[in-house]
């Protein structure tokens, strides 16, 4: 089978979604499945929906259109703050968008009226991570301006933690979000039916029963796709971590020194590499490079293989200590962390395959020659 290739187990994705939905639903919280980690792959979006998520969300319009063209009619949210140039597409293809700029919200309202459409928004508030959102001290003022607009429906308040500042969800910052919602409801006598948080790193607070009752929606990508919570370096109970496996084939095997020969300057990416002299080692080059994958997000399934580095076209691996006698054309297989999945799924040079039976990682890979 052609490589590089991403093998995808849709049953495991569905089951991961089901596990997380059941966990959250017990606390009165709906789950939105985030598909940006797989570039809006429709098959994955459908598996999430089969697992019980209430809606899908993505950060790229191209991905959302792909989901729509595949026949998905469920609610789809635009995660990334809208661009002025994308207003018509957002109103046309999405049910809801996340916003923080009053001028953008006004543009969405104008376009909704022009198209005789209905569009809902969630107002993003920043409770400390310093990514998107109105600072929490300014929320009450902006709400008044939003309520004066025709053609737009304010259906919720949202926030995001962990993605930029690394701020972890806590009883304190989630409590602040809950207080903001209570204040809005009291002052303006409006329901604010949705209180949305992102992302996977909030699951631990939910499972511990420490999430404020006002919060009723969570946006989850990594937890469903990979069964991991990288912010807490944790595995999510009852989920699979191997729904995605990457395969790339060997194009060269040589015994080479572990130290380059000559003066060392910067590599093609502007970094000055460092090496440790381990003598002559058996190394392999695979037909997958930094153009396709973030190396730090790849975990060799053969635990006796080590990734040494890479260029735009190749990854160099040390196979010296492996129990397998690798040959030219054999495939090297990897599990993925979220940065690895995000990069690999975005590459047009990595194919997607949905096998019924994912290969046994305890067996030596058969030669493809």
Secondary structure as GFF3:
##gff-version 3
##sequence-region A 1 369
A	DSSP	beta_strand	5	8	.	.	.	ID=ss1
A	DSSP	alpha_helix	10	25	.	.	.	ID=ss2
A	DSSP	beta_strand	30	34	.	.	.	ID=ss3
A	DSSP	three_ten_helix	36	38	.	.	.	ID=ss4
A	DSSP	alpha_helix	42	50	.	.	.	ID=ss5
A	DSSP	beta_strand	55	58	.	.	.	ID=ss6
A	DSSP	alpha_helix	61	69	.	.	.	ID=ss7
A	DSSP	beta_strand	76	78	.	.	.	ID=ss8
A	DSSP	three_ten_helix	84	86	.	.	.	ID=ss9
A	DSSP	alpha_helix	87	93	.	.	.	ID=ss10
A	DSSP	beta_strand	96	99	.	.	.	ID=ss11
A	DSSP	alpha_helix	102	114	.	.	.	ID=ss12
A	DSSP	beta_strand	119	126	.	.	.	ID=ss13
A	DSSP	beta_strand	134	135	.	.	.	ID=ss14
A	DSSP	three_ten_helix	136	138	.	.	.	ID=ss15
A	DSSP	alpha_helix	139	147	.	.	.	ID=ss16
A	DSSP	beta_strand	152	160	.	.	.	ID=ss17
A	DSSP	alpha_helix	171	188	.	.	.	ID=ss18
A	DSSP	beta_strand	194	198	.	.	.	ID=ss19
A	DSSP	three_ten_helix	200	202	.	.	.	ID=ss20
A	DSSP	alpha_helix	203	207	.	.	.	ID=ss21
A	DSSP	beta_strand	217	220	.	.	.	ID=ss22
A	DSSP	alpha_helix	222	226	.	.	.	ID=ss23
A	DSSP	beta_strand	228	229	.	.	.	ID=ss24
A	DSSP	three_ten_helix	230	232	.	.	.	ID=ss25
A	DSSP	beta_strand	234	235	.	.	.	ID=ss26
A	DSSP	beta_strand	244	257	.	.	.	ID=ss27
A	DSSP	beta_strand	280	286	.	.	.	ID=ss28
A	DSSP	three_ten_helix	295	297	.	.	.	ID=ss29
A	DSSP	beta_strand	298	300	.	.	.	ID=ss30
A	DSSP	beta_strand	306	310	.	.	.	ID=ss31
A	DSSP	beta_strand	315	318	.	.	.	ID=ss32
A	DSSP	beta_strand	331	336	.	.	.	ID=ss33
A	DSSP	alpha_helix	338	346	.	.	.	ID=ss34
A	DSSP	beta_strand	351	353	.	.	.	ID=ss35
###
